[in-house]
Amino acid sequence: AMDGGVNSTLDTPRIVIGLATIYDMCYDQMTQAERDLIRENIIHKGLQPLYFDLTGPRRLQFHNKYMMRCSGLLTGTLAIINEDNKAELGKYLDRAYAFATAFLDGRYSEADNEGYLYTSLSLEDLVMAMDCAARVTGRESLLKHPYFSEVFIDWATDFLSPSSNEYP
């Protein structure tokens, strides 16, 4: 729609992550035409709608479905960015970093979360994307965010406590 509404579904980041994985793993076995096709589809059917959803009216909603979108945006961009398209794709990388940082800042300062299930869904994709980002760009700022060393460990440990009233 690209009109301020949601333009991607929860399948979009999963498909983008899958395509990015195939693009990376099978790059040497693909023809240039196959690479171009996958790269263009990642951009037009994945990154563009994900970017729009993370910059539109819902840009500051940090619940799991938007964190999944952020993870797809980050992972998809990292798979296909290079010196030739850096100017075009840089905005996707910048938006994903900004969104992920704001999410972690919110969790760190407010200890705000959606509970164990949905927060773990958010973090599962995000940590994978953050690891990819550190490996591809060398930027470890997301992985070294104080949320992980100062909040997350206690939060995860509390889950295991018999008095947490949560079930695995």
Secondary structure as the mmCIF struct_conf table of DSSP 4:
data_model
#
loop_
_struct_conf.conf_type_id
_struct_conf.id
_struct_conf.beg_label_comp_id
_struct_conf.beg_label_asym_id
_struct_conf.beg_label_seq_id
_struct_conf.end_label_comp_id
_struct_conf.end_label_asym_id
_struct_conf.end_label_seq_id
BEND BEND1 ASP A 3 GLY A 5
TURN_TY1_P TURN_TY1_P1 LEU A 10 LEU A 10
HELX_RH_AL_P HELX_RH_AL_P1 ASP A 11 MET A 25
TURN_TY1_P TURN_TY1_P2 CYS A 26 CYS A 26
HELX_RH_3T_P HELX_RH_3T_P1 TYR A 27 GLN A 29
BEND BEND2 MET A 30 MET A 30
HELX_RH_AL_P HELX_RH_AL_P2 GLN A 32 ASN A 41
HELX_RH_PI_P HELX_RH_PI_P1 ILE A 42 LEU A 47
HELX_RH_AL_P HELX_RH_AL_P3 GLN A 48 THR A 55
BEND BEND3 GLY A 56 GLY A 56
TURN_TY1_P TURN_TY1_P3 PRO A 57 LEU A 60
BEND BEND4 HIS A 63 HIS A 63
HELX_RH_AL_P HELX_RH_AL_P4 ASN A 64 ILE A 80
TURN_TY1_P TURN_TY1_P4 GLU A 83 ASN A 85
HELX_RH_AL_P HELX_RH_AL_P5 LYS A 86 GLU A 110
BEND BEND5 GLU A 114 GLU A 114
HELX_RH_AL_P HELX_RH_AL_P6 TYR A 116 THR A 137
TURN_TY1_P TURN_TY1_P5 SER A 141 LYS A 144
HELX_RH_AL_P HELX_RH_AL_P7 PRO A 146 PRO A 146
HELX_RH_PI_P HELX_RH_PI_P2 TYR A 147 PHE A 152
HELX_RH_AL_P HELX_RH_AL_P8 ILE A 153 LEU A 160
BEND BEND6 SER A 161 SER A 161
HELX_RH_3T_P HELX_RH_3T_P2 PRO A 162 SER A 164
#
